[in-house]
Amino acid sequence: MQGQGTRRRAGLVALLGAVAVASVGEAMIVVAVPWFVLETTGSVARTGFVVAVASVGAGLAGFAAGPLVDRVGFKAMAVASYLLGGAAAGAVPLLHAAGRLDFAALLGLVLMASLLDIPGVAAVSGLVPSLARSAGVPLERANALLSGVRQISQLCGPTLGGLAVVLVGSAGVLLVDAAACGLAALVVALGVPAAAGRPGTAGTEGYAARLCSGLRTLRQHPLLRALTASSSAFNGLDSGFSGVVLVTYAYQYLGSAAHLGVLLTAFGAGTAAGLFGYAAVGHRFGRRRTYLTAGCCAGLLIAPLAALPPLPVAAGLLAVLGAVAAPVAPVRATALQCAVPYGRYGRVVTAVDALALTAVPLGSSLAVVLVAGLGLRPTVLLIAAAYLAVVAACAAAPAFHRLDESRKLTIIDKL
């Protein structure tokens, strides 16, 4: 019986392992790519341009590739995403060593490395319900474990990337990422059952019509529309808080970039602890109550930072904030897996993620304007109030009562 249980869990364990390996590699190149561009071009402006193009390109390509996820299937898209990202990352140092890497080629390869990021994430998410069912694991737990693995990898990856740049150079880190992505693709290809990645119906619609159907589904489905709006709002607030407020706080009041690292590490560690805690007991609680409580606590815990406390107090607040806000991501993933109509999961989820991604630069830009115009303390209070306003809107929206409907229905029940 124990051996049978191990076999049933093998697919889910393989997926979590693949995501862990790939996420570490991807987090390492967050450091390696800007450093490599700066080393090879000597231009800060070109470095920023490459990073910006990769970010915008990932969002646009992610949305456009949504129908491919539904057409080729979750497993095939996950493998393709890892292979393309790894191949592009590995080609950068190889072409540079051969003397064939001009700026245009570098820009193209960096963009190529991120083209299937959003479809790949959607495909991995689409694999979870079937694997969780086979393993006898609650869907909330499986999604929380997936988010927790990513969080741990992203917490460790930049530090490892910085150390690796010192030891083997930025080109070596890119090769390490290529190997990590290749290993992740191999693990998914061999370890995830084919049935978990069955594609949806191809249909007779043209590609553009299938692409538009994802947006039409979002517009017509109240819960999906509400989840998209709240996810975009939270993304914008998160980017303004972490990317502008915390940086300004560390620079102006704590006086050290190392202190910023302490704050971000405390938040990341708290988030990881919250995700694994939710994985243990989260399925026992209602999704709507969990989603609203997490968002409300986030707003209430941000507000005390307006007092600009000393580093230990701020780090403690951020650790608690990360822990209590952590369930938002797995609840959202579970809701999408249960609510998206059959055969449209890829195009709908990539549309949700692409739309939520557009809120990141908007939130950061607004936070910059607020800090410059009002100061840091009022900006912190406004962000806290905005979190609470979003939660209040979610609580008042009738669509959010559907979060707890059909708790056992997922996309695999429609296959």
C-alpha positions in Angstrom: 0.0 0.0 0.0 2.8 2.4 0.8 4.5 1.7 -2.6 1.2 2.3 -4.3 0.8 5.7 -2.5 4.3 6.6 -3.5 3.6 5.9 -7.2 0.4 7.9 -7.0 2.3 10.9 -5.7 5.2 10.5 -8.1 3.7 12.8 -10.7 3.1 15.6 -8.3 6.5 15.2 -6.7 8.1 15.3 -10.2 6.3 18.5 -11.1 7.3 20.2 -7.8 10.9 19.1 -8.3 11.0 20.4 -11.9 9.5 23.8 -10.8 12.1 24.0 -8.0 15.0 23.4 -10.3 13.8 25.7 -13.0 12.8 28.5 -10.6 16.3 28.5 -9.0 17.9 28.9 -12.4 15.4 31.6 -13.4 16.0 33.5 -10.2 19.7 33.3 -10.7 19.6 35.0 -14.1 17.7 37.9 -12.6 21.2 38.8 -11.4 23.2 37.3 -14.3 21.4 38.9 -17.3 21.7 42.6 -16.3 25.3 41.9 -15.2 26.2 40.2 -18.5 24.6 43.0 -20.5 26.4 45.6 -18.5 29.8 43.7 -18.8 29.5 43.2 -22.6 28.0 46.6 -23.6 29.2 48.9 -20.8 26.0 50.8 -21.0 23.5 51.2 -18.2 20.9 52.5 -20.6 21.2 49.4 -22.8 21.0 47.2 -19.7 17.7 48.8 -18.7 16.4 48.6 -22.2 17.0 44.8 -22.4 15.3 44.2 -19.1 12.3 46.3 -20.1 11.9 44.7 -23.5 12.1 41.2 -22.0 9.4 42.2 -19.4 7.0 43.7 -22.0 7.7 41.0 -24.5 6.9 38.3 -22.0 3.5 39.9 -21.2 2.5 40.3 -24.9 3.8 36.9 -26.0 2.2 35.2 -23.0 -1.2 36.5 -23.8 -0.8 35.7 -27.5 0.3 32.1 -26.8 -2.7 31.3 -24.6 -4.5 29.2 -27.3 -1.4 27.1 -27.8 -1.6 25.9 -24.2 -5.1 24.6 -24.9 -4.1 23.1 -28.3 -0.9 21.3 -27.4 -1.7 20.4 -23.8 -0.3 21.3 -20.4 2.5 18.9 -20.3 3.8 19.7 -23.8 3.7 23.4 -23.2 5.5 23.1 -19.8 8.3 21.1 -21.5 8.5 23.6 -24.4 8.6 26.5 -22.1 11.6 25.1 -20.1 13.4 24.0 -23.3 13.0 27.4 -25.1 14.0 29.4 -22.0 17.1 27.2 -21.4 18.2 27.1 -25.1 18.0 30.9 -25.3 19.9 31.4 -22.1 22.6 29.0 -23.1 23.0 30.5 -26.5 23.9 33.9 -25.1 27.4 32.9 -23.7 28.1 30.5 -26.5 27.6 33.1 -29.2 29.5 35.6 -27.1 32.5 33.2 -26.9 32.3 32.6 -30.7 32.4 36.4 -31.3 28.9 36.4 -32.9 26.8 38.2 -30.3 26.0 41.7 -31.2 23.4 43.8 -29.3 20.5 42.9 -31.6 21.2 39.2 -31.1 21.6 39.6 -27.4 18.2 41.5 -27.2 16.5 38.8 -29.3 17.8 35.9 -27.2 16.9 37.6 -23.9 13.4 38.2 -25.3 13.2 34.6 -26.5 14.1 33.3 -23.1 11.0 34.9 -21.6 8.5 34.3 -24.5 6.9 31.2 -23.0 7.1 32.2 -19.3 3.4 33.0 -18.9 2.1 30.1 -21.0 4.6 27.8 -19.1 3.2 29.0 -15.7 -0.3 28.4 -17.0 0.6 25.0 -18.2 2.2 24.0 -14.9 -0.9 25.2 -13.1 -3.1 23.2 -15.5 -1.2 20.0 -14.6 -1.9 20.4 -10.8 -5.6 19.3 -10.5 -5.0 15.9 -12.2 -1.8 15.3 -10.3 -3.4 16.3 -7.0 -6.3 14.0 -7.6 -4.0 11.1 -8.4 -2.0 11.8 -5.3 -5.0 12.1 -3.0 -3.9 15.6 -2.1 -6.4 18.6 -1.6 -6.2 21.0 -4.5 -5.4 23.9 -2.1 -2.5 22.0 -0.7 -1.0 21.2 -4.1 -1.3 24.8 -5.2 0.2 26.1 -2.0 3.1 23.6 -2.3 3.7 24.8 -5.8 3.8 28.4 -4.8 5.9 27.6 -1.7 8.5 25.8 -3.9 8.7 28.8 -6.2 9.0 31.2 -3.2 11.9 29.3 -1.7 13.6 29.2 -5.1 13.1 32.9 -5.6 14.3 33.6 -2.1 17.6 31.7 -2.6 18.1 32.2 -6.3 19.3 35.8 -6.4 21.8 35.2 -3.6 23.1 32.1 -5.4 23.2 34.0 -8.6 25.3 36.8 -7.1 27.7 34.2 -5.6 27.9 32.3 -8.9 28.6 35.5 -10.9 31.6 36.0 -8.6 32.8 32.4 -8.9 32.1 31.5 -12.6 31.0 34.8 -14.2 27.7 35.9 -15.6 28.2 33.7 -18.7 28.6 30.7 -16.5 25.4 31.5 -14.6 23.5 31.6 -17.9 24.9 28.1 -18.7 23.8 26.9 -15.3 20.3 28.2 -16.0 20.2 26.5 -19.3 21.1 23.2 -17.6 18.5 23.7 -14.9 15.8 24.4 -17.5 16.9 21.3 -19.5 16.7 19.2 -16.4 13.3 20.6 -15.5 12.0 19.7 -19.0 13.4 16.2 -18.7 11.7 15.7 -15.3 8.3 16.8 -16.6 8.6 14.8 -19.8 9.5 11.6 -17.9 7.9 12.0 -14.5 4.5 13.6 -15.3 1.9 11.1 -16.6 0.7 11.9 -20.2 -2.9 11.9 -19.0 -2.3 14.9 -16.8 -1.5 17.0 -19.8 -4.3 16.1 -22.2 -5.1 19.0 -24.4 -8.6 20.5 -24.7 -10.7 20.3 -27.8 -9.0 22.0 -30.8 -12.3 23.4 -32.1 -12.9 24.9 -35.5 -12.2 28.5 -34.6 -9.3 30.4 -36.0 -6.4 31.4 -33.8 -7.5 35.0 -33.4 -11.0 33.9 -32.5 -9.7 31.5 -29.9 -7.5 34.3 -28.5 -10.4 36.7 -28.3 -12.5 34.0 -26.6 -10.3 34.1 -23.6 -11.0 37.8 -23.1 -14.7 37.2 -23.8 -14.8 34.5 -21.2 -13.3 36.9 -18.6 -15.8 39.6 -19.5 -18.8 37.3 -19.3 -17.8 35.2 -16.2 -18.4 37.3 -13.0 -15.9 35.4 -10.8 -13.2 35.4 -13.4 -13.7 39.1 -14.0 -13.5 39.8 -10.2 -10.4 37.7 -9.8 -8.7 39.4 -12.6 -9.5 42.9 -11.3 -8.4 42.0 -7.7 -5.2 40.3 -8.9 -4.3 43.4 -11.0 -5.0 45.7 -8.1 -2.9 43.6 -5.7 -0.1 43.4 -8.2 0.0 47.1 -8.7 0.0 47.7 -4.9 2.6 45.1 -4.3 5.0 46.6 -6.9 4.6 50.1 -5.5 5.1 48.8 -2.0 8.1 46.5 -2.5 9.7 48.3 -5.5 9.4 51.9 -4.4 8.3 52.3 -0.7 10.7 49.7 0.8 13.6 50.9 -1.4 13.0 54.5 -0.3 12.6 53.5 3.3 15.9 51.6 3.3 17.7 54.3 1.4 16.4 57.4 3.3 15.9 56.0 6.8 17.9 52.9 7.2 20.8 54.1 5.1 21.9 50.7 3.6 21.2 48.5 0.7 22.0 45.6 3.0 19.1 46.6 5.2 16.8 46.5 2.1 18.0 42.9 1.6 17.1 42.1 5.2 13.6 43.5 4.7 13.0 41.6 1.5 14.4 38.4 2.9 12.2 38.7 6.0 9.1 39.2 3.8 10.1 36.3 1.5 10.8 33.9 4.4 7.4 34.9 6.0 5.7 34.2 2.7 7.3 30.8 2.4 6.3 29.9 5.9 2.7 31.1 5.2 2.5 29.0 2.0 3.6 25.8 3.7 1.3 26.5 6.6 -1.6 27.0 4.2 -0.6 23.8 2.5 -1.0 21.9 5.8 -4.4 23.2 6.8 -5.7 25.6 4.2 -8.2 23.1 2.6 -10.2 23.2 5.9 -11.1 26.9 5.5 -13.4 28.6 3.0 -11.6 30.1 0.0 -13.6 33.4 0.2 -12.9 33.9 3.9 -9.2 33.1 3.4 -8.8 35.4 0.4 -10.5 38.4 2.2 -8.8 37.8 5.5 -5.3 37.6 3.9 -5.9 40.8 2.0 -7.3 42.6 5.0 -4.4 41.6 7.2 -2.0 42.8 4.6 -3.5 46.3 4.7 -3.5 46.4 8.5 0.1 45.3 8.7 1.4 47.8 6.2 -0.1 50.7 8.0 2.3 50.6 11.0 5.3 50.9 8.7 4.2 54.5 8.3 5.9 55.1 11.6 9.2 54.2 9.9 10.2 51.8 12.7 13.8 50.6 13.2 15.0 47.6 11.2 14.2 44.7 13.6 10.6 46.0 14.0 10.1 46.5 10.3 11.6 43.1 9.4 9.3 41.5 11.9 6.2 43.2 10.5 7.2 42.2 7.0 7.7 38.6 8.0 4.2 38.5 9.5 2.8 40.3 6.5 4.3 37.8 4.1 2.9 34.9 6.2 -0.7 36.2 6.4 -0.8 37.4 2.7 0.6 34.1 1.4 -2.7 32.2 0.8 -3.9 34.8 -1.8 -1.9 33.1 -4.6 -2.9 29.5 -4.0 -6.6 30.5 -3.5 -6.5 32.4 -6.7 -5.0 29.5 -8.6 -7.5 27.0 -7.1 -10.4 29.3 -8.0 -9.2 29.6 -11.6 -8.8 25.8 -11.9 -12.4 25.4 -10.8 -14.0 28.2 -12.7 -12.5 28.3 -16.1 -14.6 26.6 -18.8 -13.4 23.4 -20.4 -10.9 23.8 -23.2 -10.2 27.4 -22.4 -7.9 27.2 -19.4 -4.7 28.2 -21.2 -6.1 31.2 -23.0 -8.0 32.5 -20.0 -5.2 32.1 -17.4 -2.6 33.7 -19.7 -5.0 36.6 -20.2 -5.5 37.0 -16.5 -1.7 36.9 -15.9 -0.9 39.2 -18.7 -3.5 41.8 -17.5 -2.2 41.5 -14.0 1.3 42.0 -15.2 0.4 45.4 -16.8 -0.5 46.7 -13.3 3.1 46.3 -12.1 4.6 49.4 -13.9 1.5 51.4 -13.2 1.7 50.7 -9.5 5.4 51.5 -9.3 4.9 54.7 -11.3 2.1 55.9 -9.1 4.1 55.1 -5.9 7.0 57.2 -7.3 4.6 60.1 -7.8 3.1 59.8 -4.4 6.4 59.5 -2.6 7.8 62.6 -4.4 4.6 64.6 -3.9 3.4 63.6 -0.4 6.3 61.9 1.2 6.9 58.4 2.4 4.6 58.2 5.5 1.4 59.4 3.7 2.2 57.0 0.8 2.5 54.0 3.1 -0.9 54.9 4.6 -2.5 55.4 1.2 -1.2 52.0 0.1 -2.5 50.3 3.2 -5.9 52.0 2.7 -5.9 50.9 -1.0 -5.4 47.3 0.1 -8.4 47.6 2.5 -10.5 49.2 -0.2 -9.8 46.4 -2.7 -10.7 43.8 0.0 -13.9 45.7 0.8 -14.8 45.7 -2.9 -14.2 42.0 -3.1 -16.3 41.4 0.0 -19.2 43.4 -1.5 -19.0 41.7 -4.9 -21.6 38.9 -5.3 -19.2 37.1 -7.6 -16.8 36.3 -4.8 -19.4 34.2 -3.0 -18.7 31.7 -5.9 -15.2 31.1 -4.6 -16.7 28.4 -2.3 -19.0 26.9 -4.9 -18.1 23.6 -6.6 -15.1 23.1 -4.2 -14.4 19.6 -5.7 -14.9 20.6 -9.3 -11.8 21.3 -11.4 -10.8 21.3 -15.0 -10.0 17.6 -14.9 -13.6 16.8 -14.2 -14.5 18.3 -17.6 -12.0 16.2 -19.5 
